Amino acid sequence: MTYDVAIIGAGTAGVYAGYELLQLRPHLKILILEMGADIYKRQCPIVAGKVRECISCKPCSIMSGFGGAGAFSDGKYNFTTQFGGWLGDYLGDEELMRLIDYVDSVNVRFGATTEIFSTDSPEARAIEKKALENDLHLLQARCKHLGTERNLKILTNIYEYMADKCEFRFKTPVRTIEALDEGYRLHLDGETVDCRFCVAAPGRCGAEWFADRCRELGLSMTNNQVDLGVRVELPAKVFEHITDVVYESKLVYHTKQYGDTVRTFCMNPYGHVVSENVDGLITVNGHSYADPALRSENTNFALLVSNRFTKPFNQPYQYGKHIASLSNMLGGGVLVQRFGDLVKGIRTNEHRMGHSFTKPTLAATPGDLSLVLPKRHMDNIIEMIYALDKIAPGTANYDTLLYGVEVKFYSARLELTEELESERPGLFAIGDGAGITRGLAQAGASGVQAARAIAKRF
Ligand SMILES: Cc1cc2nc3c(=O)[nH]c(=O)nc-3n(C[C@H](O)[C@H](O)[C@H](O)COP(=O)(O)OP(=O)(O)OC[C@H]3O[C@@H](n4cnc5c(N)ncnc54)[C@H](O)[C@@H]3O)c2cc1C
């Protein structure tokens, strides 16, 4: 074999798999193939503030390149098994927590902060109680805020540590995976590479590609969910009494009207709303900087409604894309609407937006989200905003801004062993692309788990 191990994707999962293999078996020949750019050339004009709209880089620089989707992220590192993926189903929660702590220790080695926000303090318990009184459920988690700019620095440090110990090839998409009698042959543009073990870590942006490869290799997969909703932006003061204590509050609510689950997600105190390109669709997201000088006066967070479809429908990914494409059709990208206008049933236009006390951090097109999201989603989101208003008065203000559409796709979930090996021996699948994680902590943990299993075989 040309390589002992080939890793597809240099996102969080792939990087931690490579890092751990280097610790355990430094003599192995390891190749990491990444379709995006290296960490120095990863530049998104939107993140750099040079353009207001996505210019559709191929592949998208937010999602692809060394560090994967996490590179420009806010770097909220959650120490919990309650959300961020389903890795606990394979490893058990205790082992998963050990791995999450281990990945954090590696981050700290490369420059991460040691400051941790916790839900286990008298102040946090008071917030939890107040939430419970209003039928909102605060999920328990310790959380670290690495910060968008510090996150990039940590990744650069990791890259510089690994660069001369294994082989990286950037701008190198893997096209197909061929199973050999022993090992795998990866087809690149104009060449092939053979490896004894293959670790697939293609993330969300490579999820559809990977699902096709799994079908070709005859591997079993199950459907996953799609989460759809909006990003809420309001003055940071409205949530300060919560975000100062727990930083990111994951609040879950069951709506009275439909019994659906709505949750807050990815909370960015003093942050910025950003647009992102998911497979050619412009959707909304958010982040915040650790550096106080770069902070805004607003807090943003997503409100997401989860949809898990049953037979005969089996294309949650297409469903999410279809809804998101409506906002692109109407607004040429992300739409923004004032909460008061939405409830009144009128469109927010430039003129009304001009009167808003809350100043948007993203230049989105004022519009009408009720023409985009299904009524059921809209009703769920409105009900949740009124529920949040009880623990953070001001959430339901007229000028609270709603951006749409925020969509979270989850890859089809692959059949895997406890070691994260697929039904084909020697082929491992980790991270968001395998449908088993959806956050930095569990993605990193999945890489370490697969690396340890492979190390045992040498
Ligand atoms: C804007 C944004 C903000 C986020 N913020 C947070 C946060 O604060 N906290 C948190 O916990 N999570 C956050 N997340 C989620 C987190 O980034 C992901 O869960 C995590 O990066 C998943 O790691 P991964 O390695 O599985 O996939 P990814 O990080 O997506 O990496 C996959 C890599 O594989 C490459 N690839 C795909 N297909 C191929 C192929 N065929 N050939 C070669 N390379 C390929 C891609 O280019 C990509 O670089 C955020 C995500 C986004 C998009």
The ligand as an SDF file (V2000), in Angstrom:
LIG
                    3D

 53 58  0  0  0  0  0  0  0  0999 V2000
  -20.6300   28.8830   10.3620 C   0  0  0  0  0  0  0  0  0  0  0  0
  -20.5550   27.6820   11.2800 C   0  0  0  0  0  0  0  0  0  0  0  0
  -20.4210   27.8890   12.6560 C   0  0  0  0  0  0  0  0  0  0  0  0
  -20.3100   26.7980   13.5150 C   0  0  0  0  0  0  0  0  0  0  0  0
  -20.1390   27.0450   14.8510 N   0  0  0  0  0  0  0  0  0  0  0  0
  -19.9520   26.0160   15.6890 C   0  0  0  0  0  0  0  0  0  0  0  0
  -19.6730   26.2500   17.0760 C   0  0  0  0  0  0  0  0  0  0  0  0
  -19.5510   27.3770   17.5330 O   0  0  0  0  0  0  0  0  0  0  0  0
  -19.5420   25.1620   17.8980 N   0  0  0  0  0  0  0  0  0  0  0  0
  -19.6610   23.8870   17.4360 C   0  0  0  0  0  0  0  0  0  0  0  0
  -19.5340   22.9480   18.2290 O   0  0  0  0  0  0  0  0  0  0  0  0
  -19.9070   23.6350   16.1200 N   0  0  0  0  0  0  0  0  0  0  0  0
  -20.0380   24.6660   15.2370 C   0  0  0  0  0  0  0  0  0  0  0  0
  -20.2790   24.4140   13.9180 N   0  0  0  0  0  0  0  0  0  0  0  0
  -20.3270   23.0220   13.4670 C   0  0  0  0  0  0  0  0  0  0  0  0
  -18.9020   22.4550   13.3740 C   0  0  0  0  0  0  0  0  0  0  0  0
  -18.1180   23.3370   12.6150 O   0  0  0  0  0  0  0  0  0  0  0  0
  -18.9680   21.0790   12.7170 C   0  0  0  0  0  0  0  0  0  0  0  0
  -19.7780   20.2490   13.5280 O   0  0  0  0  0  0  0  0  0  0  0  0
  -17.5990   20.4400   12.5970 C   0  0  0  0  0  0  0  0  0  0  0  0
  -16.7310   21.2540   11.8620 O   0  0  0  0  0  0  0  0  0  0  0  0
  -17.7210   19.0640   11.9080 C   0  0  0  0  0  0  0  0  0  0  0  0
  -16.4500   18.5490   11.6750 O   0  0  0  0  0  0  0  0  0  0  0  0
  -16.2120   17.5180   10.4660 P   0  0  0  0  0  0  0  0  0  0  0  0
  -14.7410   17.2730   10.4420 O   0  0  0  0  0  0  0  0  0  0  0  0
  -17.1140   16.3590   10.6100 O   0  0  0  0  0  0  0  0  0  0  0  0
  -16.6560   18.2480    9.1450 O   0  0  0  0  0  0  0  0  0  0  0  0
  -16.1480   19.5880    8.4910 P   0  0  0  0  0  0  0  0  0  0  0  0
  -15.5680   20.4720    9.5230 O   0  0  0  0  0  0  0  0  0  0  0  0
  -17.2580   20.0710    7.6680 O   0  0  0  0  0  0  0  0  0  0  0  0
  -14.9400   19.1410    7.5510 O   0  0  0  0  0  0  0  0  0  0  0  0
  -15.1010   18.3090    6.4420 C   0  0  0  0  0  0  0  0  0  0  0  0
  -14.0000   18.6150    5.4480 C   0  0  0  0  0  0  0  0  0  0  0  0
  -14.0100   17.6020    4.4320 O   0  0  0  0  0  0  0  0  0  0  0  0
  -13.7370   18.1940    3.1740 C   0  0  0  0  0  0  0  0  0  0  0  0
  -14.2810   17.3380    2.1240 N   0  0  0  0  0  0  0  0  0  0  0  0
  -15.5790   17.0130    1.9220 C   0  0  0  0  0  0  0  0  0  0  0  0
  -15.7020   16.1630    0.8930 N   0  0  0  0  0  0  0  0  0  0  0  0
  -14.4420   15.9410    0.4170 C   0  0  0  0  0  0  0  0  0  0  0  0
  -13.9220   15.1620   -0.6420 C   0  0  0  0  0  0  0  0  0  0  0  0
  -14.6940   14.4320   -1.4430 N   0  0  0  0  0  0  0  0  0  0  0  0
  -12.5700   15.1750   -0.8620 N   0  0  0  0  0  0  0  0  0  0  0  0
  -11.7380   15.9240   -0.0670 C   0  0  0  0  0  0  0  0  0  0  0  0
  -12.2030   16.6860    0.9630 N   0  0  0  0  0  0  0  0  0  0  0  0
  -13.5250   16.6870    1.1980 C   0  0  0  0  0  0  0  0  0  0  0  0
  -14.4090   19.5560    3.2590 C   0  0  0  0  0  0  0  0  0  0  0  0
  -13.8200   20.4440    2.3490 O   0  0  0  0  0  0  0  0  0  0  0  0
  -14.1910   19.9390    4.7200 C   0  0  0  0  0  0  0  0  0  0  0  0
  -13.0490   20.7530    4.8950 O   0  0  0  0  0  0  0  0  0  0  0  0
  -20.3830   25.4750   13.0210 C   0  0  0  0  0  0  0  0  0  0  0  0
  -20.5380   25.2610   11.6510 C   0  0  0  0  0  0  0  0  0  0  0  0
  -20.6150   26.3420   10.7680 C   0  0  0  0  0  0  0  0  0  0  0  0
  -20.7660   26.1030    9.3070 C   0  0  0  0  0  0  0  0  0  0  0  0
  1  2  1  0
  2  3  1  0
  2 52  2  0
  3  4  2  0
  4  5  1  0
  4 50  1  0
  5  6  2  0
  6  7  1  0
  6 13  1  0
  7  8  2  0
  7  9  1  0
  9 10  1  0
 10 11  2  0
 10 12  1  0
 12 13  2  0
 13 14  1  0
 14 15  1  0
 14 50  1  0
 15 16  1  0
 16 17  1  0
 16 18  1  0
 18 19  1  0
 18 20  1  0
 20 21  1  0
 20 22  1  0
 22 23  1  0
 23 24  1  0
 24 25  2  0
 24 26  1  0
 24 27  1  0
 27 28  1  0
 28 29  2  0
 28 30  1  0
 28 31  1  0
 31 32  1  0
 32 33  1  0
 33 34  1  0
 33 48  1  0
 34 35  1  0
 35 36  1  0
 35 46  1  0
 36 37  1  0
 36 45  1  0
 37 38  2  0
 38 39  1  0
 39 40  1  0
 39 45  2  0
 40 41  1  0
 40 42  2  0
 42 43  1  0
 43 44  2  0
 44 45  1  0
 46 47  1  0
 46 48  1  0
 48 49  1  0
 50 51  2  0
 51 52  1  0
 52 53  1  0
M  END
$$$$
